[in-house]
Amino acid sequence: MFQPFLALHGSKAFSICTPTVSPHSLVPLGALGTGHRSYASAEFKRNGSFVMNAFTGHMETSELFPYPEVLNDEQKENIRLLVEPTFKFFEEVNDAARNDVEEQVPPEIMKSLRELGAFGLQVPTELGGVGLTNTQYARLVEVVGGYDLAVGIALGAHQSIGFKGITLFGTKEQKEKYLPSLASGEKIAAFCLTEPSSGSDASSIRSKAVLSADGKHYILNGSKIWISNGGIAEVMTVFAQTPVKDLKTGEMKDKISAFIVERGFGGVASGPPEKKMGIKASNTAEVFYDNVHIPVQNLLGKEGEGFKVAMNILNNGRFGMAAALSGTMKKLIERAVGARAWVVWVVDTSVVWVVDINGMGYEHQWYTSGMGCGHQWYGIALCGSTVQHVTTRVQFGSKLEVYGDVQEKIARMAMMQYVTESIAYLLSGNMDRGCTEFQLEAAISKVYASEAAWEVVDECIQLHGGMGFMKAAGLERVMRDMRIFRIFEGSNDILRLFVSLTGLQYAGNHLRALEKDLKGFKLDVLMSEGVKRTKRMVGARTVPSIAGQVPADLAVPAEQLSSALGDFGASCEALLLTHRKDIINQQFLLKRLSNACVDLYGMAAVLSRASKALSKGVPTASHEKALTVTFCQQAQERIRRNLGSLRSPSHLNVDASMAAIAKEICKHGGAVPTHPLD
C-alpha cells in the first residue's frame, strides 16, 4: 500500500524538486506583471487560491463557491446610474471610427469623459474620484470595451496602471497631492517601464536614478518606449535602477525603484506618437529623461522595491482587461456590422447623405467639423447584428442559422464570452472580498480573454463573408485593436510560463512539507497520502466530488472538474519528480500544463456562476447551464490531451524535433529548404 511513497521519500528528491526563482529564470517572467510572491518558506501553508492549490491536486473552493455577490443595494444602484450614461455616451457621442482615422481621442471627447468622471473611477470620493469597487469598475470598462478599445486603453493606461501605484503604495501626502488632479482628468498619467533592452525582462532596464550629493533629489536619466499616454501624460510612474546597499554583504547593487515623475520637473521629453497597427486613437510614444531632478519624497514605495511595485500594479489591473474584452465579444455577437452597411458622404458642413448599399438613402443632420463637400467621412458603417445577419441571410435556399458550421461558430463565440465574463467577475469579486493570492487567476484571465476575443472577432468576420472584410463594416478595426492584447501587460507566452512555474513552486513546497511529515511518521498523513496514491495507481478519482456544492443539473460538469483537477495535480507532481530544478527549461511541457490550468479555471468559473443562476432561478439559467455543460465537456477533453502529452513518447519526440528544426532555421537565418524550382 505504501509503495507509492518510495518516489517521494528521501531528502535528495525534495531538495531539488522545487523550481527556484532566480535572475535567470522567473524574474523575467515577473517583468510583465506577475505579482510574484515567494513560497520558499520552511512551513507550507495553503492559501485560498483555487488555481494555486490545483497544482497540488487539492480542490480549494473557498474563493469559488458561492459566486461572489459583493455589491450592496446602494452600490448596485450607483453602478446602474453610471452604466446608462456611459452606454449613451459611446452610442451617441464617441465615434470610434473617426478616432481611428484621426489617430487621437478628440479634445471634445476627452472633455466629455472628464465630465463623466471617467478618469478617476476607483479614486476615493474624498480625493475627487468616483470611489468604485473593482466589480463596479469592471462593469464600466465592459461597456467601454464593447465600443472603443482605443479609448479604453487611454483610460486604462491612466488609472488602471498609470497612477495605480500611487493608490497602492503612495503615502498620504502623495495621494493628497496627485490623486485629485488625476481623478478629474486635469492631468493624465502613464506607466513607464518598458525600454528597448527590456521587453519581458524588466530586471534589465537601464534607466538610472542616482541620489544627489545633498540627498534632496534623485537624478534620473534614461528612456522608455511604447508608453501609452507617453506623449500627453503630466504625471508618470517611472521605474529605474538605483544603487542600494545589500544588507547582507554591504555592497552597493543596482535595484529597481519606482518614482512619481512630473513632466514639469524639467528634462522630460516625448517623441512623436507611434504609428501602430491598432488602438490608433490612444497615444503611444517614447519618453526621454535627461537629468530629471525628482524630489526624494516622490519615491514610490521603498528604495529597491520597484519591481514589487510594478508587479502589483499590473497584477491589480488585469481583471479590467478581461472585463473589457468580455464587453467587446458581447458587442461583436450582438451588434457587429453584418446585415447592412452604409457609406457616409458630407453634403455640406452640417448635412450628411447616407447611402445604403442597396441604393436607398436618406438625409440626416450630422456635425461634420467643417469637412468639405463630397468628402467620404471615414467609411462609417452603422451597426446591425451578427445574429440578425445569420437569421436573415439566405444561401443555398436556407438561412445561415440552420447550417451546422454556422451554429458551431455562434455557440463557440457565446461560450468564450460567457467564460471570459465569468472569470472577470469571479476575480473582481474575490478582490473586493479581500482575497490577496489572485496573481495566477489574474494572469489566466488576461490570457484567456485576449485569445478568446481574437477568435470571436475572427469568426465574426468569417460569418459576414466578404462584407466582414470591408473597412465599412468596422470589424477590421476591432481586429486590429484586438491584436495588442496578447502582447502588452504581460505577453501570453510569458504569462503561461509564469502560471506553470509559480504553481509548480507552490506544489514543490507542498511536497517538501509532505516529506517532513513522512519522516516524522505522522500516521494521518501517511494514511491519506497512501490512499490517494493507491487510488491514482488504479485509476480512481483522488479529489473529492464537489457535486454537493452545485445544483443537481450541474453534477456531471462538477465531476468532470474534480476528475480533471486530480489528474492535473498528479501530472504536476510527476513533472517535479522527473525534471526537478530543470523543469524551468521544459517550456514545451510548461506551456501544455498551463493550457490545462487555464481550462481548469474556466471550468471552475462557469460552474460557480451557473450554480448561482440555477439556484436563484434567473431567466437565463437554462441557457447558462447549456453553456457550462458544453464548455466543461470540451475543456475536460482538452485537459486530458494536454496532460497526456506530458508523458507521451511521441509528443516528447515531436518536441525535440521542433526544437531541432527551430535551431537550424535560426542558424540558417530563415527558411532552410531548397526552393522547388531550383
Secondary structure, DSSP 8 states (H G I E B T S, - for coil): --GGGGGT-SHHHHHTTS----TTTHHHHHTTT--------SS----S-HHHHHTTT----TTTSS------HHHHHHHHHHHHHHHHHHHHT--HHHHHHHTS--HHHHHHHHHHTTT-TTS-GGGTS----HHHHHHHHHHHHTT-HHHHHHHHIIIIIITHHHHHH--HHHHHHHHHHHHTTSS-EEEE--BTTBSS-GGG---EEEE-TTSSEEEEEEEEEEEETTTT-SEEEEEEEEEEE-TTT--EEEEEEEEEEEGGGSSEEE------SS-TTS-EEEEEEEEEEEEGGGEESSTT-HHHHHHHHHHHHHHHHHHHHHHHHHHHHHH-S-S--EEEEE-SSSEEEEEETTS-EEEEE---TT--TT-B-TT------HHHHHHH-EETTEEGGGSHHHHHHHHHHHHHHHHHHHHHHHHHHHHHTT----HHHHHHHHHHHHHHHHHHHHHHHHHHHHHHHSGGGSHHHHHHHHGGGGTSSS-HHHHHHHHHHHHHHHHHHHHHHHHHHHHTT-HHHHHHHHHHHHHHHHT---S---GGGS-GGGHHHHHHHHHHHHHHHHHHHHHHHHHGGGGGG-HHHHHHHHHHHHHHHHHHHHHHHHHHHHHHT-TTHHHHHHHHHHHHHHHHHHHHHHHHHTT-HHHHHHHHHHHHHHHHHHHHTS--S--TT-
